Amino acid sequence: MPTVNAIFGLVMVVAALVIGVVAFYTNLKNTKGPKEQAFVRRNCILALGTLVLFFTLMYYIEPPWRYILLALYFFHLPIVTYRAATKRQLIRRMEELEAEHHEPMTG
């Protein structure tokens, strides 16, 4: 019979994956152009894959290394999030400028 900690852990894993899928959907829905959409799709798939890998490693790795992995994950997460958001803004701006450049001139 699973312990309370095991049940809590499984609930948290499922909650994290559900939140990840909802975030994937909302981010994809809020994209403007095809390049931004491809970038968001790739980043969301990589993030969900990383999350699944992280949870798998947390289950199999022994305690001293588990906490080092946890610290590395939470140290790198804000950095990766910031870089992805910055690059997404750049892609969105570039697509806006390309759309402005290719609009027919009226006058």
Backbone as a ProteinNet text record, in pm:
[ID]
protein_1_A
[PRIMARY]
MPTVNAIFGLVMVVAALVIGVVAFYTNLKNTKGPKEQAFVRRNCILALGTLVLFFTLMYYIEPPWRYILLALYFFHLPIVTYRAATKRQLIRRMEELEAEHHEPMTG
[TERTIARY]
84.2	0	89.1	57.6	140.4	129.4	238.1	240.7	175.1	153.3	95.3	188.2	318.8	416	412.9	398.4	393.7	267.5	156.2	30.9	39.9	92.5	108.9	201.2	309.2	402.1	336.6	258.2	188.9	86.4	14.9	-80.9	-8.7	105.5	180.9	234.8	278.8	327.5	214.4	99	-15.7	-57.7	-59.1	-95.5	3.3	131.4	233.3	216.5	187.2	169.1	42.5	-64.4	-188.2	-165.8	-99.6	-69.4	19.8	115.6	202	125.5	30.4	-50.4	-139.8	-198.6	-281	-195	-75	15.4	54.5	77.7	110.3	-3.4	-126.1	-241.7	-258.4	-249.6	-271	-157.9	-34.7	76.4	62	21.2	4.6	-111.8	-216.4	-333.5	-301.1	-206.6	-174.2	-62.8	-22.5	81.5	21.3	105.2	58.2	97.3	219.3	266.2	316.7	351	394.6	531	622.9	753.6	741	660.7	638.5	567.3	471.5	399.4	492.6	580.3	676.2	771	815.3	905.1	836.4	713	639.2	612.7	574.6	548	674	786.7	911.8	950.7	939.4	975	883.3	754.9	661	685.2	711.4	740	869.5	971.1	1096.4	1076.4	995.3	971.3	895.7	793.1	720.5	809.1	891.2	984.5	1086.4	1135.7	1230.1	1164.7	1040	967.1	948.5	911.7	895.5	1030.2	1136.2	1269.2	1311.6	1284.1	1318.4	1246.7	1116.6	1041.6	1090.7	1124.1	1176.2	1309.3	1398.7	1528.2	1513.6	1420	1397.9	1351.6	1283.4	1236.3	1350.2	1439.5	1542.2	1674.4	1706.6	1836.3	1830.7	1940.9	1950	1955.4	1919.2	1902.1	2013.8	2140.5	2230.8	2230	2224.7	2226.6	2091.8	1986.7	1852.5	1840.1	1895.5	1883.9	1973.1	2085.3	2170.3	2097.1	2032.7	1953.7	1840.2	1775.8	1667.6	1719.1	1832.9	1890.4	1928.4	1988.6	2024.7	1901.2	1797	1672.8	1614.7	1604.2	1543.7	1637.2	1765.9	1858.3	1847.6	1837.3	1834.2	1696.1	1591.1	1455.3	1427.8	1458.5	1432.9	1517.5	1639.1	1726.4	1669.8	1630.5	1575.4	1443	1360.5	1232.2	1252.9	1345.8	1374.2	1424.3	1516.7	1571.9	1466.1	1378.8	1272.9	1172.9	1137.1	1043.2	1103.2	1230.7	1297.8	1303.8	1336.8	1344.9	1206.4	1104.5	968.2	927.8	960	928.9	1002.1	1126.3	1203.9	1141.9	1102.6	1039.9	909.4	829.8	702.5	727.4	825.1	855.7	905.9	990.9	1041.2	927.1	832.7	719.7	631	615	537.3	605	736.7	809.9	803.8	811.8	800.7	662.2	558	422.2	404.6	461.9	454.1	528.1	639.8	723.3	653.3	576.5	513.7	372.7	320.8	187.5	191.2	85.4	84.8	68.4	134.5	130.2	5.8	-69.2	-186.3	-162	-222.3	-200.3	-237.7
-118.1	0	124.9	221.6	342.1	425.1	490.5	577.1	711	790.6	923.9	1009.8	997.5	1075.4	1036	906	860	910.5	904.8	954.1	1104.5	1178.2	1322.6	1353	1277.7	1297.7	1273.8	1167.4	1139.1	1247.2	1295.1	1403	1527.8	1558.6	1676.9	1661.8	1542.5	1518.7	1538.3	1479.6	1494.6	1641	1711.3	1853.2	1934	1906.2	1978.6	1952.8	1829.6	1798.4	1862.5	1864.1	1928.4	2078.9	2140.5	2283.4	2309.6	2220.9	2235.6	2227.5	2135.9	2122.9	2245.5	2296	2417	2535.9	2547.4	2656.2	2642.8	2520.3	2494	2543.7	2510.1	2550.3	2702.7	2766.8	2911.5	2986.8	2940.3	3005.2	2990.4	2873.3	2850.1	2932.1	2948.5	3025.5	3174.5	3223.2	3365.5	3404.2	3315	3349.6	3429.2	3507.8	3594.3	3542.8	3494.7	3455.7	3313	3264	3124.7	3095.2	3190.9	3167.7	3164.6	3254.8	3257	3128.9	3084.4	2962.3	2841.4	2831.9	2720.8	2727	2847.9	2864.9	2823.9	2867.6	2834	2684.4	2625	2480.5	2403	2440.3	2369.8	2388.4	2510.8	2536.4	2464.7	2461.5	2394.2	2243.5	2185.3	2041.5	2011.1	2094.7	2075.6	2093.1	2190.8	2213.5	2096.8	2046.6	1931.9	1807.5	1788.3	1675.4	1686.3	1807.6	1830.9	1803.7	1844.8	1821.8	1672.5	1597.4	1452.5	1388.4	1429.1	1376.1	1410	1533.8	1576	1490.1	1470.7	1389.3	1244.5	1192.8	1055.9	1044.6	1140.5	1137.7	1156.4	1241	1261.3	1132.1	1047.5	920.7	819.7	817.4	712.7	751.4	877.9	919.1	917.1	877.2	870.5	1010.3	1023.9	1154.6	1257.7	1230.8	1347	1408	1325.8	1375.7	1433.1	1382.9	1431.5	1579.9	1620	1759	1851.3	1799.6	1877.5	1900.2	1795.5	1807.7	1907.8	1902.9	1996.3	2140.1	2161.2	2296.1	2345.6	2258.7	2298.6	2332.2	2252.7	2277	2413.7	2443.6	2570.1	2689.1	2665.5	2773.3	2809.5	2708.3	2732.7	2769.1	2732.7	2758.3	2906.7	2999.2	3141.7	3193.7	3145.9	3189.8	3145.8	3020.4	2968.3	3035.8	3059.3	3126.1	3268.1	3341.3	3478.1	3480.4	3391.4	3389.3	3353.1	3256.5	3217.1	3330.8	3400.8	3512.6	3625.6	3653.5	3758.1	3721.7	3597.8	3554.6	3554.7	3517	3519.8	3662.8	3757.7	3897.7	3945	3903	3940.7	3882.2	3755.9	3692.4	3762.8	3795.5	3864.8	4001	4073.8	4206.3	4195	4096.3	4076.9	4044	3960.3	3927.8	4050	4135.1	4258.3	4350.4	4362.8	4448.4	4392	4260.2	4198.6	4221.9	4213.4	4236.8	4381.6	4475.3	4617.5	4644	4575.7	4595.7	4542.5	4437	4374.6	4422	4516.3	4568.4	4656.7	4649.7	4735.6	4882.3	4966.8	5111	5169.1	5243.9	5311.4	5462.6	5534.2	5676.7	5746.6
0	0	0	-87.3	-94.3	33.2	64.4	182.2	149.3	250.5	232	148.2	170.1	91.8	-54.9	-83	-221.6	-290.7	-222.7	-281	-305.5	-208.2	-223.7	-341.4	-353.3	-464.6	-598.9	-610.4	-736.2	-769.1	-668.4	-691.2	-740.5	-682	-723.4	-866.3	-902.6	-1038.8	-1138.6	-1109.1	-1199.1	-1207.8	-1095.3	-1096	-1179.6	-1165	-1241.9	-1391.5	-1428.7	-1570.6	-1626.4	-1548.4	-1593.7	-1610.2	-1514.4	-1524.9	-1645.8	-1671.8	-1788.6	-1918.8	-1927.2	-2049.6	-2067.7	-1959.4	-1968.4	-2011.3	-1955.7	-1995.8	-2142.7	-2188.3	-2327.9	-2416.7	-2382.2	-2461.8	-2465.2	-2349.3	-2345.9	-2416.5	-2400.5	-2471.3	-2621.5	-2666.7	-2809.4	-2864.9	-2785.5	-2828.5	-2840.5	-2760.7	-2759.3	-2855.9	-2942	-3039.4	-3154.2	-3220.3	-3328.8	-3467.3	-3483.2	-3615.8	-3618.8	-3737.1	-3750.8	-3685.6	-3693	-3630.4	-3478.8	-3425.9	-3281.1	-3236.3	-3315.8	-3281.2	-3280.9	-3378.7	-3383	-3263.8	-3229	-3115.3	-2985.2	-2966.4	-2844.4	-2837.7	-2949.2	-2951.5	-2911.9	-2970.8	-2940	-2792.9	-2742.5	-2602.8	-2505.3	-2534.6	-2444.5	-2442.9	-2557.6	-2562	-2487	-2506.2	-2432.4	-2281.8	-2242.1	-2099.5	-2036.8	-2105	-2050.7	-2046.5	-2148.4	-2148.1	-2036.1	-2013.4	-1904.2	-1769.6	-1755.1	-1630.8	-1604.1	-1707.1	-1691.5	-1658.4	-1726.3	-1696.7	-1554.5	-1511.5	-1376.5	-1272.8	-1290.3	-1194.6	-1194	-1310.4	-1318.6	-1246	-1269.4	-1201.4	-1050.7	-1009.6	-866.3	-798.9	-872.8	-817.1	-804.8	-903.7	-908.2	-841.4	-831.6	-776.1	-624.1	-564.5	-418	-356.5	-228.4	-164.1	-177.1	-159.5	-170	-309.9	-413.3	-550.8	-590.5	-531.6	-560	-526.3	-415.1	-372.3	-454.7	-500.4	-590.6	-722.8	-774.4	-896.9	-878.3	-764.3	-734.1	-731.4	-669.6	-663.1	-802.7	-884	-1020.7	-1102.9	-1087.4	-1162.3	-1127.2	-999.1	-958.6	-977.9	-991.2	-1023.6	-1171.8	-1258.3	-1401.9	-1455.1	-1384.7	-1432.9	-1459.2	-1368.5	-1399.6	-1515.4	-1527.1	-1635.9	-1770.4	-1779.7	-1904.9	-1937.1	-1836.4	-1857.6	-1909.1	-1850.3	-1894.1	-2038.6	-2070.1	-2206.3	-2309.2	-2275.5	-2368.5	-2388.9	-2281.5	-2293.7	-2376.7	-2356.1	-2433.2	-2581.2	-2609.2	-2748.9	-2814.4	-2737.3	-2791.7	-2826.1	-2741	-2769.5	-2894.7	-2909.6	-3027.4	-3154.2	-3148.4	-3264.6	-3299.2	-3197.7	-3221.5	-3286.8	-3236.4	-3292.5	-3435.8	-3461.9	-3597.9	-3694	-3650.8	-3736.6	-3760.5	-3657.8	-3676.4	-3777.3	-3767.1	-3861.7	-4003.3	-4017.2	-4149.7	-4208.2	-4123	-4171.8	-4213.8	-4140.5	-4177.5	-4308	-4323	-4441.9	-4567.5	-4554.6	-4672.3	-4698.7	-4619.9	-4644.9	-4769.4	-4850.9	-4970.4	-4930.1	-5003.2	-4971.7	-5038.7	-4959.1	-5013.8	-5006.4	-5090.3	-5079.9	-5198.4
[MASK]
+++++++++++++++++++++++++++++++++++++++++++++++++++++++++++++++++++++++++++++++++++++++++++++++++++++++++++

